[in-house]
């Protein structure tokens, strides 16, 4: 029978609870080029998420995690996804179950970041959680994300690191003059971090799109602020520029740099990129993007106390995942039991004569308590069982007990 013709309870209570699983698909600078990552970032927009969600009814939950150099498409679903998300087929890396969850723990802890230990990823995980979709009464991804965020706070702290600090250090190496003039395009978290890192070493100007940074912040790092409409006036005067704006478009093109009186170092932290790659061809211009920054750093490796700590918490998370994957089936079975109770009450009413409203309410309350008391103990035993054939048999027996087509 096709899924569309099933009731929600039937759809969630199929015979094999192991069909439902967590799937994670990763595209990052560890698996693809910056060009490929940029193309996929543009393709995986809100409309793509809506189409995927509407077209594939096997997806029970869907979330997209974006960081500065990766996209993670996360699903709770039945069966392997039929196709990969947009982008290079060879660049997507698919993981399932405990492996997908362990990878997600490492990403959230910053162990897979360009700047190892980067904490900004946790805010990006929270954004993915807020925008996630679910068809389940109790979302599994939400529970996993919250427990994961709590868990990564308990690992031994890593040395402070951020993409902003890496960008600031690289810019100072690329610029040949002391105390250079630097434009920072973007007044968000990363842009402000760049301004703080450069404050003691450069004269900085923050270029903002809508709202300027607060005056106390500007004073603390010795920066000034100008609206983006003045970018063309500021460009000829600067020695370096760091682009960290989430605009999804090019804001610096080769034509903006022709005829400059002095060399210029450009650092582009955007995906999609803020600076046209063809700017490299302009004489006197040196352009460093995320792909270049990533190639110049060691790939993430495992080892050390923080890795052991996150592995232990990921193992705990995997056990919790197995429990959560069974919950929708148990919820569906409880709804079947409730439907069976209501039908039996309706069958009994003609034999009970005229009942007052209070008597009907008392009968309803009594039958609810009986069903809950009878099913509570076996339900908790099933929840506490480890994954495997024994739990599968227990779930099948539970389903047989309360299946929706039961008759006296």
SETORMI-29523 format. One record per residue (C-alpha): residue in one letter; z, y, x; chain. Coordinates in steps of 0.25 Angstrom, whole numbers. Layout:
<pts>
<res->A	up->Z	north->Y	east->X	chain->A>
...
</pts>
This chain:
<pts>
<res->X	up->0	north->0	east->0	chain->A>
<res->X	up->-4	north->14	east->5	chain->A>
<res->X	up->8	north->23	east->9	chain->A>
<res->X	up->4	north->34	east->0	chain->A>
<res->X	up->6	north->24	east->-12	chain->A>
<res->X	up->20	north->21	east->-8	chain->A>
<res->X	up->33	north->28	east->-12	chain->A>
<res->X	up->41	north->35	east->-1	chain->A>
<res->X	up->51	north->24	east->-2	chain->A>
<res->X	up->41	north->13	east->0	chain->A>
<res->X	up->34	north->21	east->11	chain->A>
<res->X	up->47	north->22	east->19	chain->A>
<res->X	up->51	north->8	east->16	chain->A>
<res->X	up->40	north->-1	east->22	chain->A>
<res->X	up->44	north->-15	east->27	chain->A>
<res->X	up->44	north->-12	east->42	chain->A>
<res->X	up->54	north->-1	east->45	chain->A>
<res->X	up->49	north->-1	east->60	chain->A>
<res->X	up->35	north->5	east->55	chain->A>
<res->X	up->42	north->19	east->55	chain->A>
<res->X	up->43	north->24	east->69	chain->A>
<res->X	up->44	north->37	east->78	chain->A>
<res->X	up->31	north->41	east->84	chain->A>
<res->X	up->29	north->52	east->95	chain->A>
<res->X	up->16	north->57	east->100	chain->A>
<res->X	up->16	north->66	east->113	chain->A>
<res->X	up->6	north->75	east->119	chain->A>
<res->X	up->11	north->83	east->131	chain->A>
<res->X	up->7	north->88	east->144	chain->A>
<res->X	up->12	north->74	east->149	chain->A>
<res->X	up->1	north->67	east->141	chain->A>
<res->X	up->-10	north->77	east->139	chain->A>
<res->X	up->-16	north->90	east->145	chain->A>
<res->X	up->-13	north->104	east->141	chain->A>
<res->X	up->-26	north->106	east->134	chain->A>
<res->X	up->-24	north->93	east->126	chain->A>
<res->X	up->-10	north->97	east->122	chain->A>
<res->X	up->-14	north->111	east->118	chain->A>
<res->X	up->-25	north->105	east->109	chain->A>
<res->X	up->-15	north->95	east->103	chain->A>
<res->X	up->-5	north->106	east->101	chain->A>
<res->X	up->-16	north->114	east->93	chain->A>
<res->X	up->-20	north->102	east->85	chain->A>
<res->X	up->-6	north->98	east->81	chain->A>
<res->X	up->-2	north->109	east->72	chain->A>
<res->X	up->5	north->110	east->59	chain->A>
<res->X	up->-8	north->106	east->51	chain->A>
<res->X	up->-10	north->94	east->60	chain->A>
<res->X	up->5	north->90	east->57	chain->A>
<res->X	up->2	north->92	east->42	chain->A>
<res->X	up->-10	north->83	east->42	chain->A>
<res->X	up->-4	north->72	east->50	chain->A>
<res->X	up->8	north->72	east->41	chain->A>
<res->X	up->0	north->72	east->28	chain->A>
<res->X	up->-10	north->62	east->33	chain->A>
<res->X	up->-1	north->51	east->39	chain->A>
<res->X	up->9	north->46	east->29	chain->A>
<res->X	up->14	north->36	east->39	chain->A>
<res->X	up->21	north->48	east->46	chain->A>
<res->X	up->35	north->50	east->40	chain->A>
<res->X	up->39	north->61	east->50	chain->A>
<res->X	up->31	north->70	east->59	chain->A>
<res->X	up->35	north->80	east->70	chain->A>
<res->X	up->28	north->87	east->81	chain->A>
<res->X	up->35	north->92	east->93	chain->A>
<res->X	up->29	north->102	east->102	chain->A>
<res->X	up->34	north->107	east->116	chain->A>
<res->X	up->28	north->116	east->126	chain->A>
<res->X	up->19	north->104	east->131	chain->A>
<res->X	up->20	north->93	east->121	chain->A>
<res->X	up->17	north->88	east->107	chain->A>
<res->X	up->25	north->77	east->101	chain->A>
<res->X	up->21	north->71	east->87	chain->A>
<res->X	up->32	north->63	east->81	chain->A>
<res->X	up->31	north->54	east->69	chain->A>
<res->X	up->40	north->45	east->61	chain->A>
<res->X	up->29	north->36	east->55	chain->A>
<res->X	up->25	north->22	east->52	chain->A>
<res->X	up->15	north->15	east->61	chain->A>
<res->X	up->8	north->21	east->73	chain->A>
<res->X	up->1	north->35	east->71	chain->A>
<res->X	up->-14	north->32	east->68	chain->A>
<res->X	up->-18	north->44	east->78	chain->A>
<res->X	up->-13	north->53	east->88	chain->A>
<res->X	up->-11	north->68	east->86	chain->A>
<res->X	up->-22	north->78	east->90	chain->A>
<res->X	up->-25	north->78	east->105	chain->A>
<res->X	up->-29	north->69	east->116	chain->A>
<res->X	up->-26	north->54	east->112	chain->A>
<res->X	up->-23	north->51	east->127	chain->A>
<res->X	up->-13	north->62	east->127	chain->A>
<res->X	up->-4	north->58	east->116	chain->A>
<res->X	up->7	north->48	east->119	chain->A>
<res->X	up->13	north->41	east->107	chain->A>
<res->X	up->27	north->35	east->107	chain->A>
<res->X	up->35	north->27	east->96	chain->A>
<res->X	up->49	north->25	east->92	chain->A>
<res->X	up->60	north->25	east->103	chain->A>
<res->X	up->49	north->29	east->114	chain->A>
<res->X	up->45	north->41	east->105	chain->A>
<res->X	up->59	north->45	east->103	chain->A>
<res->X	up->63	north->44	east->118	chain->A>
<res->X	up->51	north->53	east->121	chain->A>
<res->X	up->56	north->63	east->111	chain->A>
<res->X	up->70	north->63	east->117	chain->A>
<res->X	up->64	north->66	east->131	chain->A>
<res->X	up->55	north->77	east->125	chain->A>
<res->X	up->67	north->84	east->117	chain->A>
<res->X	up->76	north->83	east->130	chain->A>
<res->X	up->65	north->90	east->138	chain->A>
<res->X	up->63	north->78	east->147	chain->A>
<res->X	up->48	north->79	east->144	chain->A>
<res->X	up->47	north->94	east->145	chain->A>
<res->X	up->39	north->102	east->156	chain->A>
<res->X	up->53	north->108	east->159	chain->A>
<res->X	up->62	north->96	east->159	chain->A>
<res->X	up->74	north->98	east->150	chain->A>
<res->X	up->67	north->109	east->142	chain->A>
<res->X	up->76	north->112	east->130	chain->A>
<res->X	up->65	north->119	east->122	chain->A>
<res->X	up->60	north->106	east->118	chain->A>
<res->X	up->72	north->104	east->109	chain->A>
<res->X	up->68	north->116	east->100	chain->A>
<res->X	up->54	north->111	east->99	chain->A>
<res->X	up->60	north->97	east->94	chain->A>
<res->X	up->67	north->105	east->84	chain->A>
<res->X	up->54	north->112	east->79	chain->A>
<res->X	up->47	north->99	east->78	chain->A>
<res->X	up->59	north->94	east->70	chain->A>
<res->X	up->58	north->106	east->60	chain->A>
<res->X	up->43	north->104	east->58	chain->A>
<res->X	up->44	north->89	east->57	chain->A>
<res->X	up->39	north->82	east->44	chain->A>
<res->X	up->46	north->70	east->37	chain->A>
<res->X	up->43	north->61	east->25	chain->A>
<res->X	up->57	north->54	east->27	chain->A>
<res->X	up->69	north->57	east->19	chain->A>
<res->X	up->77	north->58	east->32	chain->A>
<res->X	up->68	north->63	east->43	chain->A>
<res->X	up->69	north->54	east->56	chain->A>
<res->X	up->63	north->64	east->66	chain->A>
<res->X	up->73	north->74	east->62	chain->A>
<res->X	up->84	north->65	east->64	chain->A>
<res->X	up->78	north->61	east->78	chain->A>
<res->X	up->75	north->75	east->82	chain->A>
<res->X	up->89	north->80	east->79	chain->A>
<res->X	up->96	north->68	east->86	chain->A>
<res->X	up->86	north->70	east->98	chain->A>
<res->X	up->90	north->84	east->99	chain->A>
<res->X	up->104	north->81	east->99	chain->A>
<res->X	up->103	north->70	east->109	chain->A>
<res->X	up->95	north->78	east->120	chain->A>
<res->X	up->106	north->88	east->120	chain->A>
<res->X	up->116	north->78	east->126	chain->A>
<res->X	up->107	north->74	east->138	chain->A>
<res->X	up->111	north->80	east->152	chain->A>
<res->X	up->106	north->94	east->153	chain->A>
<res->X	up->93	north->95	east->161	chain->A>
<res->X	up->91	north->107	east->170	chain->A>
<res->X	up->86	north->119	east->162	chain->A>
<res->X	up->71	north->119	east->161	chain->A>
<res->X	up->60	north->125	east->153	chain->A>
<res->X	up->45	north->128	east->153	chain->A>
<res->X	up->48	north->142	east->153	chain->A>
<res->X	up->55	north->141	east->167	chain->A>
<res->X	up->44	north->133	east->172	chain->A>
<res->X	up->34	north->143	east->167	chain->A>
<res->X	up->42	north->155	east->173	chain->A>
<res->X	up->43	north->148	east->187	chain->A>
<res->X	up->28	north->144	east->187	chain->A>
<res->X	up->24	north->159	east->184	chain->A>
<res->X	up->33	north->164	east->195	chain->A>
<res->X	up->26	north->155	east->205	chain->A>
<res->X	up->12	north->159	east->200	chain->A>
<res->X	up->14	north->174	east->200	chain->A>
<res->X	up->13	north->179	east->214	chain->A>
<res->X	up->20	north->193	east->212	chain->A>
<res->X	up->35	north->195	east->212	chain->A>
<res->X	up->42	north->199	east->199	chain->A>
<res->X	up->29	north->197	east->191	chain->A>
<res->X	up->26	north->203	east->178	chain->A>
<res->X	up->26	north->191	east->168	chain->A>
<res->X	up->21	north->190	east->153	chain->A>
<res->X	up->28	north->180	east->144	chain->A>
<res->X	up->20	north->177	east->132	chain->A>
<res->X	up->29	north->172	east->121	chain->A>
<res->X	up->43	north->176	east->117	chain->A>
<res->X	up->48	north->162	east->112	chain->A>
<res->X	up->58	north->153	east->119	chain->A>
<res->X	up->49	north->149	east->131	chain->A>
<res->X	up->44	north->164	east->133	chain->A>
<res->X	up->58	north->169	east->134	chain->A>
<res->X	up->62	north->158	east->143	chain->A>
<res->X	up->51	north->162	east->152	chain->A>
<res->X	up->55	north->176	east->152	chain->A>
<res->X	up->69	north->172	east->156	chain->A>
<res->X	up->64	north->164	east->167	chain->A>
<res->X	up->55	north->175	east->173	chain->A>
<res->X	up->65	north->186	east->170	chain->A>
<res->X	up->71	north->187	east->185	chain->A>
<res->X	up->57	north->185	east->191	chain->A>
<res->X	up->47	north->193	east->183	chain->A>
<res->X	up->45	north->205	east->174	chain->A>
<res->X	up->42	north->198	east->161	chain->A>
<res->X	up->36	north->202	east->148	chain->A>
<res->X	up->37	north->194	east->135	chain->A>
<res->X	up->25	north->194	east->126	chain->A>
<res->X	up->29	north->191	east->112	chain->A>
<res->X	up->21	north->189	east->99	chain->A>
<res->X	up->30	north->193	east->88	chain->A>
<res->X	up->44	north->196	east->92	chain->A>
<res->X	up->49	north->201	east->105	chain->A>
<res->X	up->60	north->194	east->113	chain->A>
<res->X	up->74	north->200	east->110	chain->A>
<res->X	up->77	north->212	east->119	chain->A>
<res->X	up->90	north->206	east->125	chain->A>
<res->X	up->81	north->194	east->130	chain->A>
<res->X	up->71	north->203	east->136	chain->A>
<res->X	up->82	north->211	east->143	chain->A>
<res->X	up->88	north->198	east->148	chain->A>
<res->X	up->75	north->193	east->155	chain->A>
<res->X	up->70	north->207	east->159	chain->A>
<res->X	up->57	north->205	east->150	chain->A>
<res->X	up->49	north->214	east->141	chain->A>
<res->X	up->42	north->210	east->128	chain->A>
<res->X	up->28	north->214	east->123	chain->A>
<res->X	up->20	north->209	east->111	chain->A>
<res->X	up->9	north->200	east->113	chain->A>
<res->X	up->-1	north->211	east->109	chain->A>
<res->X	up->2	north->217	east->122	chain->A>
<res->X	up->-1	north->205	east->130	chain->A>
<res->X	up->-15	north->210	east->135	chain->A>
<res->X	up->-8	north->223	east->141	chain->A>
<res->X	up->3	north->215	east->148	chain->A>
<res->X	up->-6	north->204	east->154	chain->A>
<res->X	up->-13	north->213	east->165	chain->A>
<res->X	up->1	north->217	east->170	chain->A>
<res->X	up->8	north->204	east->172	chain->A>
<res->X	up->8	north->194	east->183	chain->A>
<res->X	up->11	north->181	east->175	chain->A>
<res->X	up->11	north->177	east->160	chain->A>
<res->X	up->19	north->165	east->154	chain->A>
<res->X	up->13	north->161	east->140	chain->A>
<res->X	up->23	north->154	east->131	chain->A>
<res->X	up->19	north->158	east->117	chain->A>
<res->X	up->17	north->149	east->105	chain->A>
<res->X	up->5	north->155	east->100	chain->A>
<res->X	up->-5	north->143	east->100	chain->A>
<res->X	up->-16	north->152	east->106	chain->A>
<res->X	up->-21	north->159	east->119	chain->A>
<res->X	up->-15	north->172	east->122	chain->A>
<res->X	up->-20	north->174	east->136	chain->A>
<res->X	up->-35	north->173	east->139	chain->A>
<res->X	up->-44	north->174	east->151	chain->A>
<res->X	up->-49	north->188	east->146	chain->A>
<res->X	up->-35	north->193	east->146	chain->A>
<res->X	up->-34	north->191	east->161	chain->A>
<res->X	up->-47	north->195	east->167	chain->A>
<res->X	up->-46	north->207	east->176	chain->A>
<res->X	up->-31	north->206	east->179	chain->A>
<res->X	up->-26	north->214	east->191	chain->A>
<res->X	up->-16	north->204	east->195	chain->A>
<res->X	up->-15	north->188	east->196	chain->A>
<res->X	up->-8	north->182	east->183	chain->A>
<res->X	up->0	north->169	east->182	chain->A>
<res->X	up->-1	north->163	east->168	chain->A>
<res->X	up->9	north->152	east->162	chain->A>
<res->X	up->5	north->146	east->149	chain->A>
<res->X	up->16	north->138	east->142	chain->A>
<res->X	up->9	north->137	east->128	chain->A>
<res->X	up->3	north->125	east->121	chain->A>
<res->X	up->-7	north->129	east->116	chain->A>
<res->X	up->-9	north->138	east->128	chain->A>
<res->X	up->-7	north->153	east->127	chain->A>
<res->X	up->-16	north->156	east->139	chain->A>
<res->X	up->-31	north->152	east->140	chain->A>
<res->X	up->-32	north->142	east->151	chain->A>
<res->X	up->-45	north->149	east->155	chain->A>
<res->X	up->-36	north->160	east->161	chain->A>
<res->X	up->-35	north->152	east->173	chain->A>
<res->X	up->-50	north->156	east->176	chain->A>
<res->X	up->-46	north->171	east->177	chain->A>
<res->X	up->-44	north->176	east->192	chain->A>
<res->X	up->-30	north->178	east->196	chain->A>
<res->X	up->-24	north->170	east->184	chain->A>
<res->X	up->-15	north->157	east->186	chain->A>
<res->X	up->-13	north->150	east->173	chain->A>
<res->X	up->-2	north->139	east->172	chain->A>
<res->X	up->-1	north->132	east->158	chain->A>
<res->X	up->8	north->120	east->153	chain->A>
<res->X	up->-1	north->110	east->159	chain->A>
<res->X	up->0	north->116	east->173	chain->A>
<res->X	up->15	north->117	east->172	chain->A>
<res->X	up->17	north->103	east->167	chain->A>
<res->X	up->8	north->97	east->178	chain->A>
<res->X	up->16	north->104	east->188	chain->A>
<res->X	up->29	north->97	east->184	chain->A>
<res->X	up->34	north->83	east->185	chain->A>
<res->X	up->32	north->74	east->173	chain->A>
<res->X	up->45	north->71	east->165	chain->A>
<res->X	up->52	north->59	east->171	chain->A>
<res->X	up->64	north->51	east->167	chain->A>
<res->X	up->76	north->49	east->175	chain->A>
<res->X	up->89	north->57	east->176	chain->A>
<res->X	up->101	north->58	east->167	chain->A>
<res->X	up->94	north->67	east->156	chain->A>
<res->X	up->84	north->56	east->154	chain->A>
<res->X	up->94	north->45	east->153	chain->A>
<res->X	up->102	north->53	east->143	chain->A>
<res->X	up->89	north->56	east->134	chain->A>
<res->X	up->85	north->41	east->135	chain->A>
<res->X	up->99	north->37	east->130	chain->A>
<res->X	up->98	north->47	east->118	chain->A>
<res->X	up->83	north->43	east->115	chain->A>
<res->X	up->88	north->28	east->114	chain->A>
<res->X	up->98	north->32	east->104	chain->A>
<res->X	up->88	north->40	east->97	chain->A>
<res->X	up->79	north->28	east->97	chain->A>
<res->X	up->90	north->20	east->90	chain->A>
<res->X	up->92	north->31	east->80	chain->A>
<res->X	up->76	north->32	east->77	chain->A>
<res->X	up->76	north->17	east->73	chain->A>
<res->X	up->87	north->20	east->63	chain->A>
<res->X	up->80	north->32	east->58	chain->A>
<res->X	up->67	north->25	east->56	chain->A>
<res->X	up->74	north->15	east->46	chain->A>
<res->X	up->80	north->26	east->38	chain->A>
<res->X	up->68	north->30	east->30	chain->A>
<res->X	up->66	north->15	east->26	chain->A>
<res->X	up->81	north->14	east->22	chain->A>
<res->X	up->80	north->27	east->14	chain->A>
<res->X	up->68	north->22	east->7	chain->A>
<res->X	up->76	north->9	east->3	chain->A>
<res->X	up->88	north->17	east->-2	chain->A>
<res->X	up->78	north->25	east->-11	chain->A>
<res->X	up->73	north->12	east->-16	chain->A>
<res->X	up->87	north->7	east->-19	chain->A>
<res->X	up->89	north->20	east->-26	chain->A>
<res->X	up->77	north->18	east->-34	chain->A>
<res->X	up->81	north->4	east->-38	chain->A>
<res->X	up->95	north->9	east->-42	chain->A>
<res->X	up->89	north->20	east->-51	chain->A>
<res->X	up->79	north->10	east->-58	chain->A>
<res->X	up->91	north->0	east->-61	chain->A>
<res->X	up->99	north->11	east->-67	chain->A>
<res->X	up->87	north->15	east->-76	chain->A>
<res->X	up->86	north->0	east->-80	chain->A>
<res->X	up->101	north->-1	east->-83	chain->A>
<res->X	up->102	north->12	east->-91	chain->A>
<res->X	up->96	north->6	east->-104	chain->A>
<res->X	up->107	north->-5	east->-104	chain->A>
<res->X	up->119	north->5	east->-102	chain->A>
<res->X	up->118	north->13	east->-115	chain->A>
<res->X	up->119	north->28	east->-116	chain->A>
<res->X	up->125	north->34	east->-103	chain->A>
<res->X	up->131	north->48	east->-101	chain->A>
<res->X	up->126	north->56	east->-90	chain->A>
<res->X	up->139	north->54	east->-83	chain->A>
<res->X	up->137	north->39	east->-85	chain->A>
<res->X	up->123	north->38	east->-80	chain->A>
<res->X	up->127	north->47	east->-67	chain->A>
<res->X	up->139	north->37	east->-65	chain->A>
<res->X	up->129	north->25	east->-66	chain->A>
<res->X	up->120	north->32	east->-56	chain->A>
<res->X	up->131	north->35	east->-46	chain->A>
<res->X	up->136	north->21	east->-47	chain->A>
<res->X	up->123	north->14	east->-45	chain->A>
<res->X	up->120	north->24	east->-33	chain->A>
<res->X	up->133	north->20	east->-26	chain->A>
<res->X	up->131	north->5	east->-28	chain->A>
<res->X	up->117	north->6	east->-22	chain->A>
<res->X	up->122	north->14	east->-10	chain->A>
<res->X	up->135	north->5	east->-8	chain->A>
<res->X	up->126	north->-7	east->-8	chain->A>
<res->X	up->116	north->-2	east->1	chain->A>
<res->X	up->124	north->6	east->11	chain->A>
<res->X	up->129	north->-5	east->20	chain->A>
<res->X	up->116	north->-12	east->22	chain->A>
<res->X	up->109	north->1	east->24	chain->A>
<res->X	up->119	north->5	east->35	chain->A>
<res->X	up->117	north->-9	east->41	chain->A>
<res->X	up->102	north->-7	east->42	chain->A>
<res->X	up->103	north->7	east->48	chain->A>
<res->X	up->112	north->1	east->59	chain->A>
<res->X	up->103	north->-10	east->62	chain->A>
<res->X	up->95	north->-9	east->75	chain->A>
<res->X	up->80	north->-9	east->73	chain->A>
<res->X	up->74	north->-23	east->73	chain->A>
<res->X	up->71	north->-35	east->64	chain->A>
<res->X	up->85	north->-36	east->58	chain->A>
<res->X	up->84	north->-22	east->53	chain->A>
<res->X	up->70	north->-24	east->48	chain->A>
<res->X	up->75	north->-36	east->40	chain->A>
<res->X	up->87	north->-28	east->34	chain->A>
<res->X	up->78	north->-16	east->30	chain->A>
<res->X	up->69	north->-26	east->23	chain->A>
<res->X	up->81	north->-32	east->16	chain->A>
<res->X	up->85	north->-19	east->12	chain->A>
<res->X	up->72	north->-15	east->7	chain->A>
<res->X	up->71	north->-28	east->-2	chain->A>
<res->X	up->85	north->-25	east->-8	chain->A>
<res->X	up->81	north->-11	east->-13	chain->A>
<res->X	up->66	north->-12	east->-14	chain->A>
<res->X	up->60	north->-3	east->-24	chain->A>
<res->X	up->53	north->-14	east->-32	chain->A>
<res->X	up->66	north->-22	east->-34	chain->A>
<res->X	up->69	north->-27	east->-48	chain->A>
<res->X	up->81	north->-34	east->-55	chain->A>
</pts>
